């Protein structure tokens, strides 16, 4: 019966010129994508006269930014407790050093470890989460950069680890800047569903004319979910009611991508995408990759073909249904599989017609040459009784 049919889903990046693994991570700022604009000369000491928005809580109108890192392991249900991990943060390759003693946060409340080599800029909580308490537009002299989080699960030399990156968009404020649209998790769950019947709220923040918008009545929001058929509309309307999309665990088979387009007065002003992971789902899909480069066949975590490979080169992707909490393959099921490939924009370019028993999907080099250089998304869906 239809009510007895269960499902799972997974995505994998395919590259022609991301690695799949045991862990996945989401690293985000509390208001969504991280950005800061500036007025002045970022190449000179004290050359910036205004930061937009201001991240220094000791200044008038300034507000600290809490960054949240969530790591999910395929070997357990729920997210990883970072307090029990070794977590290092870096700015464009420069490791952030922290004092060893707890001090009162620059925000005026709570105990934190303060950065010694970026004084007054970064703090780390006892839970190993990072906080920005100073302005960052001048760190790279007005250029954009990345904050890197490196998580080691135990202290042993051969411990499992994962690296997550948070892009920081830095730009000069010109006075004619367009609005910035960003999705944040207004339920405070960092886009991660952690238990059965869980739900979270994806909400939109809009930054325009040096301030965060508080009146959403003139704005129209159109929400999409990425499916094997491309971006499918799930909610649309005008006003604050449509600013938020509630995502239930039934909407996410292990992993799902969502997008919002925002208009004002019929004019498009911006868009943002965000993934949601379900750490409570007892099933997940493992995807292994085999590469034939024209002469040699080998296993690889990197699903990548290049034009330097032989003309008959291909990648072969094999899907398996696994139990999340044991990382072992489900034996007493006969899943039906559907494979689809989309461009990074979500436009479908190749798909199997229906759910089939075959769990192996081959993509030839000649096919990817026709698509052109770039990164693509493989979506794997499974149905089983």
C-alpha positions in Angstrom: 0.0 0.0 0.0 1.1 3.6 -0.6 1.1 4.3 3.1 3.7 1.5 3.6 6.1 2.9 1.0 9.2 4.4 2.6 11.8 6.6 0.9 15.3 8.1 1.2 17.2 10.6 -0.8 20.8 11.8 -1.3 22.7 14.2 -3.4 26.3 14.2 -4.6 28.4 16.8 -6.6 29.7 15.7 -9.9 32.6 17.8 -11.4 33.9 18.0 -14.9 37.3 19.8 -15.7 32.5 17.0 -3.6 33.4 14.5 -1.9 31.0 12.1 -0.2 31.9 10.9 3.2 30.9 9.8 6.7 30.1 13.3 7.9 28.2 16.3 6.7 28.3 19.8 8.1 26.3 23.1 8.0 28.2 26.2 9.1 26.1 29.4 9.1 25.6 32.8 10.7 22.5 33.4 12.9 21.0 35.8 10.3 21.8 33.6 7.3 24.7 34.2 4.8 27.5 36.2 6.3 28.4 39.6 4.8 29.6 43.0 5.7 29.9 46.3 3.7 32.1 49.2 4.5 32.6 52.9 3.9 36.2 54.2 3.7 39.6 52.8 2.8 40.2 49.2 4.0 43.9 49.3 3.1 44.7 51.9 5.7 44.7 51.5 9.5 41.4 52.9 10.8 40.6 53.8 7.2 37.1 52.3 7.4 34.7 54.9 8.8 31.5 52.8 8.8 30.6 49.0 8.9 27.3 47.9 7.5 26.0 46.0 9.5 28.1 46.7 12.6 29.2 43.5 14.5 30.7 45.2 17.5 28.3 45.0 20.4 30.0 47.8 22.3 29.2 50.3 19.6 25.9 52.1 19.1 23.7 49.8 16.9 26.3 47.1 16.9 25.3 43.4 17.3 27.5 40.3 17.7 27.0 37.5 15.2 26.7 33.9 16.5 28.0 31.3 14.1 26.6 27.8 14.4 28.4 24.7 13.2 26.3 21.4 13.1 27.9 18.1 12.1 25.9 15.0 11.4 27.5 11.5 11.2 26.1 8.7 9.2 27.0 6.3 12.0 24.5 7.8 14.5 21.1 9.4 14.8 21.2 13.0 15.8 24.0 15.5 15.5 27.6 15.3 16.8 28.3 16.9 20.2 31.0 19.4 19.3 31.9 19.9 23.0 33.6 16.4 22.8 35.5 17.2 19.6 38.6 19.2 18.7 37.4 22.2 16.7 39.8 24.7 15.1 38.8 27.8 13.2 40.8 29.7 10.6 40.5 32.8 8.6 41.9 32.4 5.0 44.4 29.9 6.3 45.4 31.7 9.5 44.4 29.7 12.5 42.4 31.6 15.2 44.3 31.3 18.5 42.2 31.4 21.7 43.3 32.1 25.3 43.1 29.1 27.6 41.1 30.8 30.4 37.4 31.7 30.2 36.5 35.4 30.3 33.3 37.4 30.1 32.1 37.9 26.6 32.4 41.2 24.9 28.6 41.1 24.7 28.5 41.5 28.4 27.1 38.1 29.3 28.4 34.5 29.3 31.9 33.0 29.5 34.0 32.5 26.4 37.5 32.0 25.2 38.8 35.2 23.5 41.0 35.2 20.4 44.6 36.3 21.0 45.7 36.8 17.4 42.4 38.5 16.3 41.8 40.5 19.5 38.3 41.9 20.0 37.0 40.0 16.8 36.4 36.4 17.7 35.2 34.4 20.7 34.7 30.7 21.2 32.1 29.3 23.5 32.7 26.2 25.8 30.5 24.3 23.3 33.1 25.1 20.6 30.9 27.5 18.6 32.4 30.7 17.1 31.1 34.2 17.7 32.0 37.4 15.9 32.2 40.4 18.3 34.1 42.8 16.1 34.0 44.1 12.5 35.6 42.0 9.9 35.5 43.9 6.6 39.1 45.1 7.1 40.6 41.7 7.9 41.5 41.0 4.3 41.7 44.7 3.4 38.2 44.8 2.0 38.3 41.5 0.2 35.9 38.6 0.7 37.3 35.5 2.5 36.3 32.3 4.1 36.1 31.1 7.7 37.1 27.5 8.0 36.0 25.1 10.7 38.0 21.9 11.1 36.4 19.3 13.3 38.2 16.2 14.6 35.9 13.7 16.3 38.5 12.4 18.8 42.0 13.3 19.8 43.7 10.3 18.2 46.1 10.8 15.3 43.9 8.9 12.8 40.6 10.3 14.0 37.8 11.1 11.6 37.5 14.7 10.6 35.6 17.1 8.5 36.2 20.7 7.2 33.4 23.2 6.7 33.7 26.6 5.1 31.6 29.8 5.7 32.1 32.3 2.9 32.2 36.0 4.1 31.1 38.5 1.4 32.9 41.8 1.9 32.2 44.8 -0.4 32.2 48.6 -0.4 28.9 50.4 0.3 28.2 52.5 -2.8 24.8 54.0 -1.8 23.1 52.3 -4.7 23.5 48.7 -3.5 20.7 46.3 -4.1 18.9 44.4 -1.4 20.5 41.2 0.1 18.2 38.2 0.6 19.3 35.4 2.9 17.6 32.4 4.5 18.1 31.7 8.2 16.7 29.1 10.5 14.3 31.1 12.8 13.7 27.9 14.9 17.4 27.9 16.0 18.1 24.3 14.7 20.7 25.2 12.2 18.8 23.6 9.3 19.0 20.2 11.0 16.1 17.9 12.0 17.2 15.8 14.9 14.3 13.6 16.0 11.2 12.0 14.7 8.3 14.4 13.9 10.7 17.3 14.1 10.2 20.5 12.2 12.1 23.7 11.6 11.4 27.1 10.1 13.2 28.6 7.1 12.8 32.4 7.2 13.9 35.2 5.0 16.0 38.2 6.1 16.3 41.2 3.8 19.0 43.8 4.3 18.4 47.0 2.3 19.5 50.7 2.7 21.8 50.0 5.6 19.2 48.2 7.7 17.4 44.9 8.2 13.8 45.1 6.9 11.1 44.7 9.5 8.0 45.3 7.4 7.5 42.5 5.0 4.0 43.4 3.8 5.2 44.7 0.3 7.3 41.6 -0.4 6.3 38.5 -2.3 8.0 35.2 -1.5 8.1 32.1 -3.7 9.6 29.0 -2.0 10.9 26.0 -4.0 12.1 22.5 -3.2 14.7 20.8 -5.4 13.3 17.5 -6.8 14.3 15.2 -9.6 12.1 17.4 -11.9 13.9 20.5 -10.9 12.7 23.3 -8.6 9.1 22.7 -7.5 7.1 25.5 -5.9 5.9 24.6 -2.4 4.6 28.0 -1.1 4.0 31.4 -2.6 2.4 34.7 -1.5 2.8 38.3 -0.3 3.4 39.5 3.2 5.0 38.2 6.4 3.0 35.0 6.5 4.9 33.8 3.4 8.3 35.0 4.7 8.6 31.6 6.5 8.5 28.0 5.3 7.9 25.3 7.8 9.9 22.1 6.9 8.7 18.8 8.5 10.8 15.7 8.7 8.4 14.1 6.2 9.6 16.8 3.7 13.2 15.7 4.0 14.5 12.2 3.0 17.9 12.6 4.7 18.7 15.7 2.7 16.9 18.4 0.7 17.5 21.7 -0.9 15.2 24.7 -0.7 15.2 28.1 -2.5 13.3 31.4 -2.1 12.8 34.1 -4.7 11.8 37.6 -3.4 10.0 40.3 -5.3 8.8 43.8 -4.4 6.1 45.5 -6.4 6.6 42.8 -9.1 10.3 43.5 -9.4 12.7 40.6 -8.5 15.1 41.8 -5.7 17.0 38.6 -4.7 17.1 34.9 -4.1 18.8 32.4 -1.8 19.2 28.6 -1.4 19.6 26.5 1.7 19.9 22.8 2.4 18.2 20.9 5.3 19.5 17.6 6.7 17.4 15.1 8.6 19.6 13.4 11.3 16.6 11.5 12.7 16.0 9.5 9.5 16.9 5.9 10.2 17.9 5.4 6.6 20.4 7.0 4.4 21.8 6.4 0.9 25.5 5.7 0.5 27.0 6.6 -2.9 30.2 5.0 -4.0 32.1 6.2 -7.0 34.3 4.2 -9.5 36.3 6.1 -12.1 37.6 4.6 -15.4 40.1 7.1 -16.8 40.5 5.3 -20.1 43.2 2.9 -18.9 42.7 2.2 -15.2 39.6 1.6 -13.0 39.8 2.8 -9.4 37.5 3.8 -6.5 37.3 7.5 -5.6 35.5 9.7 -3.2 35.9 12.5 -5.8 33.3 12.2 -8.6 35.3 14.1 -11.2 36.1 13.5 -14.9 38.5 15.7 -16.8 39.2 16.3 -20.5 42.7 14.7 -20.0 41.1 11.3 -19.5 40.6 8.9 -22.4 37.7 9.2 -24.8 35.9 6.2 -23.3 36.4 7.4 -19.7 33.4 7.3 -17.3 32.3 7.5 -13.7 30.1 4.8 -12.2 28.0 5.6 -9.1 26.6 2.8 -7.0 23.8 3.6 -4.5 23.1 1.5 -1.4 20.4 1.8 1.3 22.0 1.9 4.8 20.9 2.1 8.4 22.1 5.5 9.8 22.9 4.3 13.3 25.1 1.3 12.2 26.3 2.4 8.8 25.5 -1.1 7.5 23.5 -2.0 4.4 19.8 -2.8 4.6 19.6 -6.5 3.6 15.9 -7.4 3.6 14.6 -4.7 1.3 14.6 -4.4 -2.5 14.7 -0.6 -3.2 13.8 0.9 -6.5 16.1 3.7 -7.6 15.8 6.9 -9.6 18.9 9.0 -10.6 18.7 12.5 -11.8 21.4 15.1 -12.7 20.8 18.8 -12.5 23.0 21.8 -13.2 24.0 23.8 -10.1 21.0 26.1 -10.8 18.7 23.2 -10.4 17.9 22.7 -14.1 17.4 19.0 -14.8 19.6 17.7 -17.7 19.5 13.9 -17.4 17.2 11.5 -15.5 16.1 7.9 -15.5 12.5 7.7 -16.6 11.2 5.9 -13.5 12.2 4.1 -10.4 14.2 1.0 -11.4 15.8 -2.0 -9.6 19.3 -1.0 -11.0 21.3 0.8 -8.3 24.2 1.7 -10.6 24.4 4.8 -12.7 27.1 5.5 -15.3 28.0 8.9 -16.8 30.4 8.9 -19.8 33.1 11.6 -20.3 31.6 12.3 -23.7 28.2 13.2 -22.0 29.9 15.6 -19.5 31.8 17.2 -22.4 28.4 18.0 -23.9 27.3 19.6 -20.7 30.5 21.7 -20.4 32.8 22.5 -17.6 31.2 22.9 -14.2 29.7 21.3 -11.1 26.6 19.3 -11.3 24.2 17.7 -8.7 23.3 14.0 -8.7 20.1 13.3 -6.9 19.4 9.7 -5.9 15.9 8.7 -4.7 15.0 5.3 -3.3 11.6 3.8 -2.6 11.1 0.6 -0.6 8.3 -1.2 1.2 
